[in-house]
C-alpha cells in the first residue's frame, strides 16, 4: 500500500516524531494510523528508557491557576538543556500536567514517596477486606488492591485526564520522544482555598 504525504504529516502531528520514523511505521502497518501510533509508542518507550538515565539539570517551574481562582499548582519539570526548557512543546506538557494535578489532587509524585506507615495501613485494610479467602490468593488480591491505591494516589501512575488510555508516566515518555531529551517531574505543590 502506498503511504501518502498527508498520512505521514498526520502521524507526525499526533506523535511529534520525525518523518522517516512515521513513514516507516505507516509502511509496517499498511497505513493503519492506530497501529502505527502503537508501534511508535512501543519503539518510543525503548528510546525513552535509553534517555531515562541522563541528568536533568535544567527545567522550569510551571504555575497553573484554575479558572475559579481557588486552586493553584506549582510544578517543577526538568529536562537536560535550557534550549528544551524554553521549548513551547515542553512548556505545554508542563501546563497540561499542572492542570491534571489541579483536577486530580494526587498526594504523592511516585510510589517511593508514599510513607511506609501509609503503605502498611493500606495493606492492612486491603487484607481485612479479603479475610476468609484461601491463603494462596490473599497476597495476590492485596497486591492488586495496593496497585489500585498507587494508581489513584501517585501522580506518575494516575490516568491522564486528557487521555485516560495513558498514565502520566506515558505522557512523560511521549514528551521524551517529542523533545528528544530526558524529562522528569521533580516536585509539585497544590494549593486550594480553605483546604489544609
BALOBA-1460 file (C-alpha; in Angstrom, 3 decimals):
// residues 196
<rec num="1" residu="x" x="0.000" y="0.000" z="0.000"/>
<rec num="2" residu="x" x="1.322" y="3.453" z="-0.931"/>
<rec num="3" residu="x" x="1.723" y="5.814" z="2.014"/>
<rec num="4" residu="x" x="0.714" y="9.411" z="1.264"/>
<rec num="5" residu="x" x="2.446" y="12.557" z="2.467"/>
<rec num="6" residu="x" x="-0.819" y="13.550" z="4.191"/>
<rec num="7" residu="x" x="-0.780" y="10.335" z="6.255"/>
<rec num="8" residu="x" x="2.845" y="10.938" z="7.271"/>
<rec num="9" residu="x" x="2.042" y="14.557" z="8.190"/>
<rec num="10" residu="x" x="-0.959" y="13.494" z="10.295"/>
<rec num="11" residu="x" x="1.120" y="10.896" z="12.152"/>
<rec num="12" residu="x" x="3.918" y="13.422" z="12.736"/>
<rec num="13" residu="x" x="1.412" y="15.884" z="14.223"/>
<rec num="14" residu="x" x="-0.007" y="13.208" z="16.517"/>
<rec num="15" residu="x" x="3.342" y="11.865" z="17.741"/>
<rec num="16" residu="x" x="5.893" y="14.651" z="17.302"/>
<rec num="17" residu="x" x="8.304" y="12.165" z="15.709"/>
<rec num="18" residu="x" x="10.410" y="12.512" z="12.577"/>
<rec num="19" residu="x" x="9.153" y="11.999" z="9.034"/>
<rec num="20" residu="x" x="11.153" y="8.831" z="8.379"/>
<rec num="21" residu="x" x="10.023" y="7.207" z="11.654"/>
<rec num="22" residu="x" x="6.395" y="7.978" z="10.804"/>
<rec num="23" residu="x" x="6.685" y="6.770" z="7.206"/>
<rec num="24" residu="x" x="8.324" y="3.521" z="8.335"/>
<rec num="25" residu="x" x="5.636" y="2.888" z="10.976"/>
<rec num="26" residu="x" x="2.848" y="3.507" z="8.454"/>
<rec num="27" residu="x" x="4.511" y="1.193" z="5.918"/>
<rec num="28" residu="x" x="4.850" y="-1.568" z="8.511"/>
<rec num="29" residu="x" x="1.167" y="-1.272" z="9.480"/>
<rec num="30" residu="x" x="-0.268" y="-0.925" z="5.943"/>
<rec num="31" residu="x" x="-1.304" y="2.673" z="6.599"/>
<rec num="32" residu="x" x="-3.317" y="1.883" z="9.757"/>
<rec num="33" residu="x" x="-2.923" y="5.062" z="11.841"/>
<rec num="34" residu="x" x="-3.839" y="3.485" z="15.210"/>
<rec num="35" residu="x" x="-1.446" y="0.563" z="14.723"/>
<rec num="36" residu="x" x="1.304" y="2.948" z="13.568"/>
<rec num="37" residu="x" x="0.894" y="5.062" z="16.706"/>
<rec num="38" residu="x" x="1.014" y="1.924" z="18.850"/>
<rec num="39" residu="x" x="4.187" y="0.746" z="17.070"/>
<rec num="40" residu="x" x="5.818" y="4.149" z="17.563"/>
<rec num="41" residu="x" x="4.841" y="4.224" z="21.220"/>
<rec num="42" residu="x" x="6.429" y="0.811" z="21.720"/>
<rec num="43" residu="x" x="9.653" y="1.861" z="19.992"/>
<rec num="44" residu="x" x="9.495" y="5.231" z="21.733"/>
<rec num="45" residu="x" x="9.449" y="3.567" z="25.092"/>
<rec num="46" residu="x" x="12.770" y="1.974" z="24.196"/>
<rec num="47" residu="x" x="14.162" y="5.378" z="23.209"/>
<rec num="48" residu="x" x="12.716" y="6.965" z="26.351"/>
<rec num="49" residu="x" x="14.233" y="4.238" z="28.520"/>
<rec num="50" residu="x" x="17.681" y="4.906" z="26.986"/>
<rec num="51" residu="x" x="17.339" y="8.609" z="27.809"/>
<rec num="52" residu="x" x="15.866" y="7.963" z="31.263"/>
<rec num="53" residu="x" x="19.256" y="7.799" z="32.986"/>
<rec num="54" residu="x" x="20.578" y="11.082" z="31.601"/>
<rec num="55" residu="x" x="20.903" y="14.011" z="34.006"/>
<rec num="56" residu="x" x="18.160" y="16.626" z="34.043"/>
<rec num="57" residu="x" x="19.876" y="19.762" z="35.340"/>
<rec num="58" residu="x" x="17.628" y="22.276" z="33.568"/>
<rec num="59" residu="x" x="13.892" y="22.837" z="33.525"/>
<rec num="60" residu="x" x="11.136" y="25.223" z="34.510"/>
<rec num="61" residu="x" x="8.560" y="25.862" z="37.188"/>
<rec num="62" residu="x" x="5.054" y="25.955" z="35.733"/>
<rec num="63" residu="x" x="2.180" y="27.649" z="37.506"/>
<rec num="64" residu="x" x="-1.454" y="26.858" z="36.868"/>
<rec num="65" residu="x" x="-4.379" y="28.708" z="38.411"/>
<rec num="66" residu="x" x="-7.803" y="27.149" z="37.871"/>
<rec num="67" residu="x" x="-10.499" y="29.380" z="36.346"/>
<rec num="68" residu="x" x="-12.287" y="29.810" z="39.691"/>
<rec num="69" residu="x" x="-9.060" y="31.176" z="41.282"/>
<rec num="70" residu="x" x="-9.488" y="28.727" z="44.188"/>
<rec num="71" residu="x" x="-6.965" y="26.072" z="43.110"/>
<rec num="72" residu="x" x="-3.356" y="26.634" z="42.065"/>
<rec num="73" residu="x" x="-0.423" y="24.361" z="41.227"/>
<rec num="74" residu="x" x="3.333" y="24.864" z="41.043"/>
<rec num="75" residu="x" x="5.152" y="22.105" z="39.143"/>
<rec num="76" residu="x" x="8.891" y="21.716" z="38.601"/>
<rec num="77" residu="x" x="9.539" y="19.789" z="35.387"/>
<rec num="78" residu="x" x="13.147" y="19.015" z="34.487"/>
<rec num="79" residu="x" x="14.996" y="18.440" z="31.220"/>
<rec num="80" residu="x" x="18.627" y="18.280" z="30.056"/>
<rec num="81" residu="x" x="19.152" y="21.695" z="28.409"/>
<rec num="82" residu="x" x="17.905" y="25.261" z="28.692"/>
<rec num="83" residu="x" x="17.078" y="25.057" z="24.959"/>
<rec num="84" residu="x" x="14.376" y="22.441" z="25.637"/>
<rec num="85" residu="x" x="13.267" y="24.270" z="28.805"/>
<rec num="86" residu="x" x="12.361" y="27.226" z="26.556"/>
<rec num="87" residu="x" x="10.603" y="24.986" z="24.014"/>
<rec num="88" residu="x" x="6.847" y="25.630" z="23.639"/>
<rec num="89" residu="x" x="6.034" y="21.887" z="23.448"/>
<rec num="90" residu="x" x="7.909" y="21.209" z="26.690"/>
<rec num="91" residu="x" x="6.114" y="24.082" z="28.440"/>
<rec num="92" residu="x" x="2.722" y="22.921" z="27.130"/>
<rec num="93" residu="x" x="3.340" y="19.435" z="28.554"/>
<rec num="94" residu="x" x="4.152" y="21.021" z="31.906"/>
<rec num="95" residu="x" x="0.967" y="23.116" z="31.823"/>
<rec num="96" residu="x" x="-1.156" y="20.066" z="30.972"/>
<rec num="97" residu="x" x="0.328" y="18.080" z="33.856"/>
<rec num="98" residu="x" x="-0.154" y="21.032" z="36.248"/>
<rec num="99" residu="x" x="-3.812" y="21.181" z="35.169"/>
<rec num="100" residu="x" x="-4.075" y="17.424" z="35.798"/>
<rec num="101" residu="x" x="-2.670" y="17.939" z="39.319"/>
<rec num="102" residu="x" x="-5.245" y="20.677" z="39.984"/>
<rec num="103" residu="x" x="-8.067" y="18.347" z="38.923"/>
<rec num="104" residu="x" x="-6.894" y="15.042" z="40.433"/>
<rec num="105" residu="x" x="-5.123" y="16.241" z="43.609"/>
<rec num="106" residu="x" x="-2.517" y="13.456" z="43.936"/>
<rec num="107" residu="x" x="-0.846" y="13.459" z="47.359"/>
<rec num="108" residu="x" x="2.391" y="11.861" z="46.075"/>
<rec num="109" residu="x" x="4.607" y="12.119" z="42.989"/>
<rec num="110" residu="x" x="5.597" y="8.422" z="42.842"/>
<rec num="111" residu="x" x="5.058" y="5.285" z="44.893"/>
<rec num="112" residu="x" x="8.506" y="5.616" z="46.514"/>
<rec num="113" residu="x" x="7.232" y="8.860" z="48.120"/>
<rec num="114" residu="x" x="4.393" y="7.120" z="49.986"/>
<rec num="115" residu="x" x="5.405" y="6.753" z="53.668"/>
<rec num="116" residu="x" x="5.887" y="3.194" z="54.926"/>
<rec num="117" residu="x" x="3.237" y="3.631" z="57.638"/>
<rec num="118" residu="x" x="0.647" y="4.651" z="54.996"/>
<rec num="119" residu="x" x="1.532" y="1.599" z="52.875"/>
<rec num="120" residu="x" x="1.329" y="-0.692" z="55.923"/>
<rec num="121" residu="x" x="-2.097" y="0.718" z="56.881"/>
<rec num="122" residu="x" x="-3.431" y="0.329" z="53.305"/>
<rec num="123" residu="x" x="-2.153" y="-3.277" z="53.151"/>
<rec num="124" residu="x" x="-3.850" y="-3.983" z="56.483"/>
<rec num="125" residu="x" x="-7.162" y="-2.533" z="55.234"/>
<rec num="126" residu="x" x="-6.870" y="-4.473" z="51.957"/>
<rec num="127" residu="x" x="-6.147" y="-7.709" z="53.860"/>
<rec num="128" residu="x" x="-9.208" y="-7.169" z="56.098"/>
<rec num="129" residu="x" x="-11.471" y="-6.941" z="53.040"/>
<rec num="130" residu="x" x="-10.387" y="-10.403" z="51.816"/>
<rec num="131" residu="x" x="-10.437" y="-12.226" z="55.143"/>
<rec num="132" residu="x" x="-11.702" y="-15.767" z="54.783"/>
<rec num="133" residu="x" x="-10.424" y="-16.220" z="51.227"/>
<rec num="134" residu="x" x="-7.912" y="-19.012" z="50.511"/>
<rec num="135" residu="x" x="-4.429" y="-18.062" z="51.781"/>
<rec num="136" residu="x" x="-2.776" y="-18.625" z="48.392"/>
<rec num="137" residu="x" x="-4.829" y="-15.860" z="46.747"/>
<rec num="138" residu="x" x="-4.904" y="-13.302" z="49.571"/>
<rec num="139" residu="x" x="-1.466" y="-11.864" z="48.709"/>
<rec num="140" residu="x" x="-2.394" y="-11.537" z="45.030"/>
<rec num="141" residu="x" x="-5.634" y="-9.738" z="45.878"/>
<rec num="142" residu="x" x="-3.870" y="-7.436" z="48.360"/>
<rec num="143" residu="x" x="-1.152" y="-6.651" z="45.783"/>
<rec num="144" residu="x" x="-3.855" y="-5.811" z="43.244"/>
<rec num="145" residu="x" x="-5.582" y="-3.506" z="45.729"/>
<rec num="146" residu="x" x="-2.244" y="-1.822" z="46.508"/>
<rec num="147" residu="x" x="-1.564" y="-1.246" z="42.802"/>
<rec num="148" residu="x" x="-5.000" y="0.391" z="42.549"/>
<rec num="149" residu="x" x="-4.162" y="2.552" z="45.587"/>
<rec num="150" residu="x" x="-0.892" y="3.690" z="43.988"/>
<rec num="151" residu="x" x="-2.632" y="4.415" z="40.671"/>
<rec num="152" residu="x" x="-5.030" y="6.742" z="42.497"/>
<rec num="153" residu="x" x="-2.589" y="8.385" z="44.923"/>
<rec num="154" residu="x" x="0.650" y="8.764" z="42.903"/>
<rec num="155" residu="x" x="0.800" y="11.362" z="40.116"/>
<rec num="156" residu="x" x="3.062" y="9.286" z="37.852"/>
<rec num="157" residu="x" x="0.621" y="6.339" z="37.925"/>
<rec num="158" residu="x" x="-2.638" y="8.267" z="37.569"/>
<rec num="159" residu="x" x="-4.695" y="8.057" z="34.377"/>
<rec num="160" residu="x" x="-4.150" y="11.255" z="32.392"/>
<rec num="161" residu="x" x="-7.313" y="13.394" z="32.443"/>
<rec num="162" residu="x" x="-6.913" y="14.432" z="28.790"/>
<rec num="163" residu="x" x="-6.478" y="10.818" z="27.571"/>
<rec num="164" residu="x" x="-7.318" y="8.031" z="30.012"/>
<rec num="165" residu="x" x="-5.599" y="5.440" z="27.825"/>
<rec num="166" residu="x" x="-2.328" y="6.931" z="29.154"/>
<rec num="167" residu="x" x="-0.809" y="7.394" z="32.591"/>
<rec num="168" residu="x" x="1.258" y="10.458" z="33.492"/>
<rec num="169" residu="x" x="4.350" y="8.253" z="33.053"/>
<rec num="170" residu="x" x="3.193" y="7.601" z="29.461"/>
<rec num="171" residu="x" x="2.800" y="11.374" z="28.962"/>
<rec num="172" residu="x" x="6.409" y="11.854" z="30.121"/>
<rec num="173" residu="x" x="7.640" y="9.095" z="27.773"/>
<rec num="174" residu="x" x="5.821" y="10.817" z="24.898"/>
<rec num="175" residu="x" x="7.421" y="14.109" z="25.944"/>
<rec num="176" residu="x" x="10.869" y="12.484" z="25.843"/>
<rec num="177" residu="x" x="10.154" y="11.345" z="22.286"/>
<rec num="178" residu="x" x="8.868" y="14.771" z="21.295"/>
<rec num="179" residu="x" x="11.660" y="16.943" z="22.715"/>
<rec num="180" residu="x" x="14.499" y="14.418" z="22.289"/>
<rec num="181" residu="x" x="15.769" y="14.722" z="25.860"/>
<rec num="182" residu="x" x="15.163" y="13.135" z="29.225"/>
<rec num="183" residu="x" x="12.200" y="14.752" z="31.014"/>
<rec num="184" residu="x" x="11.317" y="14.256" z="34.671"/>
<rec num="185" residu="x" x="8.749" y="15.555" z="37.090"/>
<rec num="186" residu="x" x="10.764" y="16.878" z="40.012"/>
<rec num="187" residu="x" x="8.109" y="18.034" z="42.501"/>
<rec num="188" residu="x" x="4.808" y="19.828" z="42.812"/>
<rec num="189" residu="x" x="2.601" y="21.709" z="45.272"/>
<rec num="190" residu="x" x="-1.148" y="22.104" z="45.005"/>
<rec num="191" residu="x" x="-2.990" y="24.871" z="46.821"/>
<rec num="192" residu="x" x="-6.736" y="25.070" z="47.386"/>
<rec num="193" residu="x" x="-8.587" y="27.845" z="49.201"/>
<rec num="194" residu="x" x="-9.907" y="26.535" z="52.533"/>
<rec num="195" residu="x" x="-8.019" y="23.210" z="52.354"/>
<rec num="196" residu="x" x="-5.350" y="22.401" z="54.939"/>
